[in-house]
Amino acid sequence: MTQRHPRPHARLVRKAMVLLGVAIGLAGAGSGALAQGTPLLTSSQALQVVQAYNVANGQANYSLNTTVQNQSEEGSAAQVDDATYAMLRLQNKLHEGTSAAPAPWIPAVEVPQQTGTPANFLATVALRHAGKVYTTVFLFQKDAPSRPWRVLYEPALGIDQHLALASGSAAQMATPNSEIVKALAGYWLAYAHRPTLPPSLAAGPQTTGLVASLEQVTAAAASHGLAELFTVRSGPWPARTIVVGGGARLTFGTITLATSLRSSKAGTLLVQDSGRTHFPAFVSPGHYARVTITNQIEVAILTPSGGGASRVVGIGGGSVAAAGS
């Protein structure tokens, strides 16, 4: 996790606007069985896993240590943080944040009853800052009995929002709802042309926040004389669904947004500055006819227990690739 103070929607907008080139210059899983009857994990043990991750995460962030981070992250979380560390190093930065100390988290966990691996448990960590509460939702995964618990997804909720966890007897992993992630990707891509939610999705701050961030990026890019071409798809990481409070289902997944940027003025090139700040730092300093950026967006989608339209409650992610040509 690369954010010491998670700020859900603002975090995505800030990353997206920087990564899509708003500050720009213009110039001419495997499986295995656990022992029969052996509890997979108790709630107190899960809290210990979360606290250990907090310690390791602070150390990894401050030292930009990919090896340490990947001992406690995998999948989407690892891909985003590995890319973040790489970009910071390309900008000659030695640290992320101002300290290696653990963040002052207020954690809660939900451990579904499971008898084999891969297995998951859910954790929410709240951070109080300047009178507001910022909550990140972590999905931990254990790939095999001998493997450690690692963070797979880490989207953030809206400011001062709360996620109700299930009672211990109700918590369970459910069949992954990959279709709702695909529907969200399709909605995001189509929204600018036809602003109507499909029946599978309900309006809400984070559902429409995804589109709002894209629209803000588009408007800002246009104001800087840029033309854009978007492609959106679900994946690449598999969805996971867990039953939470009241029987509602929380689905984690990723959306890949690839953006191709060029100047809208003929004969004008895009400029990556020497400090690698105009575009993601993967793009070397120089002049380019086109810059292509790939962002990976993590989402948490809540489906009501009685059915009905789902809504996005969590957003995370960042840039994972970029190149100029």
C-alpha positions in Angstrom: 0.0 0.0 0.0 1.7 3.2 -1.1 -0.6 5.8 0.5 0.1 6.6 4.2 -3.1 8.6 4.4 -5.7 7.0 2.1 -7.9 9.4 0.3 -10.2 7.3 -1.9 -11.7 9.4 -4.7 -9.2 12.2 -4.4 -6.4 9.6 -4.6 -7.7 8.2 -7.9 -8.3 11.6 -9.4 -4.8 12.9 -8.3 -3.1 9.8 -9.7 -5.1 9.7 -12.9 -4.7 13.4 -13.6 -0.9 13.3 -13.2 -0.5 9.9 -14.9 -2.6 10.8 -17.9 -0.5 13.9 -18.6 -2.3 16.9 -17.1 1.0 18.5 -15.9 2.3 18.5 -19.4 4.7 20.4 -21.7 4.1 21.1 -25.4 6.8 21.9 -27.9 7.2 22.2 -31.6 -3.1 -19.1 -8.1 -2.6 -22.7 -7.0 -4.5 -24.9 -4.4 -3.9 -27.3 -1.6 -5.8 -28.9 1.2 -5.5 -27.9 4.8 -5.5 -30.6 7.5 -9.1 -31.8 8.1 -10.7 -30.0 11.0 -7.9 -27.5 11.4 -9.2 -23.9 11.7 -7.7 -21.8 8.9 -7.4 -18.6 10.9 -8.9 -17.0 14.0 -9.9 -13.4 14.1 -7.1 -12.6 16.6 -4.6 -14.3 14.2 -6.0 -12.3 11.3 -5.5 -9.1 13.3 -1.9 -10.1 13.9 -1.4 -10.6 10.1 -2.9 -7.1 9.4 -0.6 -5.5 12.0 2.5 -7.3 10.7 1.6 -6.1 7.2 1.3 -2.5 8.5 4.9 -2.7 9.9 6.3 -4.3 6.7 4.4 -1.9 4.5 5.8 1.2 6.3 9.3 -0.2 6.0 8.9 -1.1 2.3 7.4 2.2 1.4 10.1 4.3 3.1 12.9 2.3 1.6 11.2 1.6 -1.7 12.0 -2.1 -1.1 10.2 -4.2 -3.6 11.4 -7.4 -2.1 10.0 -6.6 1.3 6.7 -5.4 -0.2 6.3 -8.5 -2.3 6.6 -10.7 0.8 3.3 -9.3 2.0 1.6 -8.3 -1.3 0.7 -10.1 -4.6 -1.6 -9.7 -7.6 -3.0 -6.2 -8.1 -1.6 -4.7 -4.9 1.9 -5.8 -5.7 1.7 -4.7 -9.3 0.6 -1.2 -8.5 3.1 -0.8 -5.6 6.0 -2.3 -7.6 5.3 0.2 -10.4 5.1 3.1 -7.9 8.5 2.2 -6.4 10.0 2.0 -9.9 8.8 5.4 -10.9 10.0 7.0 -7.7 13.4 5.5 -8.2 13.5 6.9 -11.7 12.8 10.3 -10.2 15.9 9.7 -7.9 13.7 9.6 -4.8 14.8 7.4 -1.9 11.6 7.3 0.1 7.8 7.3 -0.1 6.4 9.1 2.9 8.3 10.7 5.8 8.7 7.7 8.1 9.0 3.9 8.1 6.8 3.7 11.2 3.5 1.8 11.0 0.4 3.9 10.2 -2.0 4.5 13.1 -4.6 2.1 11.8 -7.8 1.1 13.5 -8.3 -2.5 12.1 -11.2 -4.9 11.9 -11.3 -8.3 10.3 -13.8 -10.8 8.9 -12.6 -14.4 8.4 -14.8 -16.6 6.4 -15.0 -20.3 7.2 -12.7 -22.1 4.7 -11.1 -25.5 4.7 -8.6 -25.2 1.8 -6.5 -22.8 -0.1 -6.4 -20.5 -1.9 -8.2 -18.8 1.0 -9.1 -15.2 1.8 -10.0 -12.9 4.7 -11.2 -9.3 4.7 -9.8 -6.4 6.7 -10.8 -2.8 7.1 -8.4 -0.3 8.5 -9.5 3.2 9.4 -7.2 6.2 9.8 -8.4 9.4 11.5 -6.8 12.5 10.0 -7.9 16.1 10.3 -11.3 15.2 11.7 -12.1 12.8 8.9 -11.9 9.0 8.7 -10.2 7.3 5.7 -10.9 3.6 5.4 -9.0 1.1 3.2 -10.4 -2.4 2.6 -7.8 -5.2 2.2 -8.5 -8.6 0.8 -5.7 -11.0 2.1 -5.1 -14.3 0.3 -3.2 -17.4 1.2 -2.3 -19.4 -1.9 -1.2 -22.6 -0.3 -0.9 -24.0 3.3 2.9 -23.3 3.4 2.6 -19.8 1.8 2.1 -16.5 3.8 -1.0 -14.3 3.8 -0.6 -11.5 1.3 -2.7 -8.5 0.3 -4.3 -9.0 -3.1 -6.6 -5.9 -3.3 -6.6 -2.6 -1.4 -9.3 -0.2 -2.6 -10.3 2.7 -0.4 -13.8 3.7 0.7 -15.2 7.2 0.4 -14.3 9.7 3.2 -16.1 8.9 6.4 -17.8 5.8 4.9 -18.0 2.5 6.8 -18.3 -1.1 5.6 -20.5 -3.3 7.8 -18.9 -6.8 8.3 -20.8 -10.0 8.6 -21.3 -12.0 11.8 -18.8 -14.8 12.2 -21.3 -17.5 11.2 -22.4 -15.6 8.1 -19.0 -14.8 6.6 -18.2 -16.8 3.6 -16.4 -16.6 0.3 -18.9 -16.7 -2.7 -18.6 -17.4 -6.4 -16.7 -14.5 -7.9 -18.9 -12.1 -9.7 -16.7 -11.3 -12.7 -19.6 -10.1 -14.8 -20.2 -7.1 -12.6 -16.6 -6.0 -13.0 -17.0 -6.4 -16.8 -20.2 -4.3 -16.6 -18.4 -1.6 -14.7 -15.6 -1.5 -17.3 -18.2 -1.2 -20.1 -20.1 1.5 -18.3 -17.0 3.6 -17.7 -16.0 3.4 -21.3 -19.5 4.2 -22.6 -20.5 6.8 -20.1 -19.1 9.9 -21.8 -21.2 9.1 -24.9 -24.3 7.8 -23.3 -24.6 8.8 -19.6 -27.0 6.0 -18.5 -26.3 3.4 -15.9 -26.9 -0.2 -16.9 -29.5 -2.1 -14.8 -26.7 -4.0 -12.9 -25.2 -0.8 -11.4 -26.6 1.8 -9.1 -25.6 5.4 -8.8 -23.4 6.4 -5.9 -20.4 8.6 -5.0 -17.9 6.0 -5.9 -19.8 4.5 -8.9 -20.1 7.9 -10.6 -16.7 8.9 -9.0 -15.0 6.6 -11.5 -16.6 8.5 -14.4 -16.1 11.9 -12.8 -12.3 11.2 -12.5 -12.2 10.2 -16.2 -14.2 13.3 -17.2 -11.9 15.6 -15.1 -8.9 14.1 -16.8 -10.4 14.5 -20.2 -11.3 18.1 -19.6 -7.9 18.9 -18.2 -6.1 17.2 -21.0 -8.2 19.1 -23.6 -7.3 22.4 -21.9 -3.7 21.5 -22.5 -4.2 20.8 -26.2 -4.3 17.1 -26.0 -6.3 14.5 -27.9 -7.0 11.1 -26.2 -8.0 7.6 -27.1 -9.2 5.3 -24.3 -9.5 1.5 -24.1 -11.0 -0.1 -21.1 -11.3 -3.7 -20.0 -11.7 -5.8 -16.9 -8.8 -7.7 -15.4 -6.1 -8.8 -15.4 -6.5 -10.1 -11.9 -9.3 -12.5 -11.0 -12.3 -11.2 -9.1 -13.0 -12.3 -5.5 -16.4 -12.1 -3.7 -17.0 -12.2 0.0 -20.2 -12.0 2.0 -20.3 -9.0 4.3 -22.9 -7.4 6.6 -26.5 -8.4 6.2 -25.7 -10.9 3.5 -24.5 -8.3 1.0 -21.7 -9.4 -1.3 -18.5 -7.4 -1.8 -16.7 -8.1 -5.1 -13.1 -7.1 -5.7 -11.7 -6.7 -9.2 -9.5 -4.6 -11.5 -10.2 -2.5 -14.5 -7.4 -1.7 -16.9 -7.5 1.7 -18.5 -5.1 2.4 -21.4 -4.8 6.0 -22.6 -3.0 7.2 -25.8 -2.2 10.9 -25.7 -1.1 13.2 -28.5 -1.1 16.9 -29.2 -4.3 18.1 -30.9 -2.1 20.6 -32.8 -0.4 19.3 -35.9 3.4 19.2 -35.7 3.5 19.7 -31.9 5.2 17.2 -29.7 4.7 16.0 -26.2 7.5 16.8 -23.8 8.7 14.7 -20.8 10.8 16.9 -18.6 14.1 16.0 -17.1 12.5 15.4 -13.7 10.0 12.9 -15.3 7.0 14.7 -13.8 4.9 15.6 -16.9 4.1 11.9 -17.5 4.6 8.7 -15.5 8.3 8.4 -14.8 8.5 5.3 -17.0 8.6 7.7 -19.9 12.2 8.9 -20.4 12.9 12.7 -20.9 12.4 13.7 -24.5 9.9 14.7 -27.2 7.2 12.3 -28.4 4.4 12.2 -30.9 2.4 10.0 -28.6 2.5 8.8 -25.0 0.6 5.7 -24.0 -0.3 5.2 -20.3 -1.8 2.1 -18.6 -3.6 2.6 -15.3 -4.9 -0.3 -13.2 -8.0 0.6 -11.2 -9.0 -1.5 -8.2 -12.7 -1.5 -7.4 -14.9 -2.9 -4.6 -18.5 -3.4 -5.7 -21.3 -4.0 -3.2 -24.3 -6.1 -4.2 -27.4 -5.9 -1.8 -28.4 -9.1 0.0 -31.8 -9.1 -1.6 -30.4 -8.5 -5.1 -30.8 -5.4 -7.1 -28.3 -3.0 -8.6 -24.8 -3.0 -7.3 -22.7 0.1 -6.6 -19.0 0.8 -6.4 -18.0 1.5 -2.8 -14.2 1.4 -3.1 -11.5 2.7 -5.6 -7.7 2.3 -5.7 -4.9 1.6 -8.1 -2.4 3.6 -10.1 -0.2 3.6 -13.2 1.6 0.4 -14.1 3.1 1.2 -17.4 3.8 4.1 -19.8 5.9 4.7 -22.9 6.5 7.4 -25.5 6.8 7.0 -29.2 
